[in-house]
Amino acid sequence: MGEKAPDPGWTTRGVITRVIDGGTVEVEITRKIVVMLRNCWASEKRMDPSLPEIDRNAAKLRGVASAVHLQQLAEGQPCTVSIPTHTEDDGVTQDIADSLTMGRVVGDVWIFGGLNLAAVQVARGYATRTKGGRK
């Protein structure tokens, strides 16, 4: 009694089966889903044609380093996945489909000892909390 009810969302346990890039992992539950880590923007592993040509190679190298770090940290680890189904601004509950982007669900993933993968990637400099590096 007296405990705060959890925020609306979908939470389950799974196993990280593959690291796609520095901010995205594949998690096997009863089927595989691709989870884009919430609050974790990492450079892509491939060349980004939207960047100025002079910046493309450095961004690719950062993306590869970020993915390697996440792979070493998380691949094969049991995890807990949480897909929020509410917005922090207005608290309105939404359908889980509203958490989809680029064929991925956006959510939080924790591994052993309560490590939030997005927070670790950001804290170790492999990603930023927002796209473009703004914190």
matplotlib code that plots the C-alpha trace (Angstrom):
import matplotlib.pyplot as plt

x = [0.0, 1.1, 3.4, 3.2, 1.8, 4.2, 3.9, 1.9, 4.1, 5.1, 7.9, 9.4, 12.5, 14.6, 18.1, 20.1, 20.9, 22.6, 24.0, 22.9, 24.7, 25.8, 22.2, 20.2, 20.0, 18.0, 16.2, 14.6, 11.5, 9.2, 10.1, 12.8, 12.1, 14.5, 14.8, 16.2, 17.6, 15.7, 17.8, 20.8, 21.9, 25.0, 26.7, 25.8, 28.2, 27.8, 28.6, 25.9, 25.4, 23.6, 26.9, 29.4, 31.9, 34.7, 32.8, 31.6, 34.6, 35.0, 31.3, 31.5, 34.5, 32.6, 29.7, 31.8, 33.4, 30.0, 28.6, 31.7, 31.4, 27.7, 28.3, 31.0, 28.8, 25.5, 25.4, 24.1, 23.1, 19.7, 17.9, 14.7, 13.0, 10.6, 8.6, 6.8, 3.3, 2.8, 4.4, 6.4, 5.0, 1.3, 1.0, -1.4, -1.4, -0.8, -0.7, 2.6, 2.6, 3.2, 6.6, 7.7, 10.3, 12.3, 10.9, 12.1, 10.4, 11.9, 12.5, 14.9, 17.0, 18.7, 21.3, 22.9, 23.1, 20.5, 22.7, 20.7, 22.4, 21.5, 22.9, 26.1, 26.6, 26.2, 28.3, 31.2, 31.0, 29.7, 26.4, 24.5, 21.1, 19.7, 20.2, 23.0, 24.8, 22.8, 22.4]
y = [0.0, 3.5, 2.6, 4.7, 2.8, 2.5, 4.7, 3.2, 1.2, -2.3, -4.0, -7.5, -9.5, -10.7, -11.4, -9.0, -11.0, -8.5, -4.9, -3.0, 0.2, 2.3, 3.2, 0.2, -3.4, -6.4, -8.1, -11.6, -11.9, -14.5, -13.0, -10.5, -6.8, -4.0, -1.5, 2.0, 3.1, 6.1, 9.2, 7.7, 9.2, 7.5, 8.1, 5.5, 2.8, 3.6, 6.8, 9.5, 11.3, 14.2, 15.2, 17.5, 15.3, 16.4, 15.0, 11.7, 9.5, 10.7, 10.2, 6.6, 5.8, 7.2, 5.0, 1.9, 2.5, 3.1, -0.1, -2.1, -0.8, -1.6, -5.1, -5.8, -4.5, -6.1, -8.8, -12.1, -10.5, -11.0, -7.7, -5.9, -3.8, -1.0, 0.6, 3.8, 4.3, 7.7, 11.1, 12.7, 16.2, 15.6, 12.1, 11.0, 7.3, 6.2, 3.0, 1.1, 1.8, 5.4, 4.3, 3.1, 4.9, 3.6, 0.1, 0.0, 0.6, 3.3, 2.2, 1.6, -1.5, -2.5, -5.3, -6.9, -4.7, -2.3, -0.7, 1.4, 0.9, 4.4, 6.0, 4.0, 4.9, 8.6, 8.6, 6.9, 9.3, 6.9, 8.7, 11.8, 12.2, 14.1, 14.0, 16.3, 16.1, 18.6, 17.5]
z = [0.0, -0.7, -3.6, -6.7, -9.7, -12.6, -15.6, -18.5, -20.7, -21.8, -20.0, -20.5, -20.1, -23.0, -24.3, -26.5, -29.6, -31.8, -31.7, -34.8, -34.1, -31.1, -30.2, -31.4, -30.2, -31.2, -28.3, -28.4, -26.4, -27.8, -31.1, -32.1, -32.0, -32.8, -30.1, -30.7, -27.3, -26.0, -25.3, -27.1, -30.4, -31.8, -35.2, -37.8, -38.8, -42.5, -44.3, -43.8, -47.1, -45.3, -43.6, -45.2, -47.1, -44.8, -41.7, -43.1, -42.4, -38.8, -38.1, -39.5, -37.3, -34.2, -35.2, -35.6, -32.2, -30.6, -32.0, -30.9, -27.3, -27.1, -28.6, -26.0, -23.2, -24.1, -26.8, -25.3, -22.0, -20.4, -20.3, -19.4, -22.1, -21.4, -24.2, -22.9, -24.0, -22.5, -23.2, -20.4, -21.3, -21.0, -19.5, -22.3, -22.9, -26.5, -28.5, -28.6, -32.3, -31.5, -30.2, -33.6, -35.7, -38.7, -38.2, -34.6, -31.2, -29.1, -25.5, -22.6, -22.2, -18.9, -18.4, -15.3, -12.2, -13.5, -16.2, -18.6, -22.0, -23.3, -20.1, -20.3, -24.0, -23.3, -20.1, -21.9, -24.8, -27.4, -27.9, -26.9, -25.3, -28.3, -32.0, -33.1, -29.8, -27.8, -24.2]

ax = plt.figure().add_subplot(projection="3d")
ax.plot(x, y, z, "-o")
ax.set_aspect("equal")
plt.show()
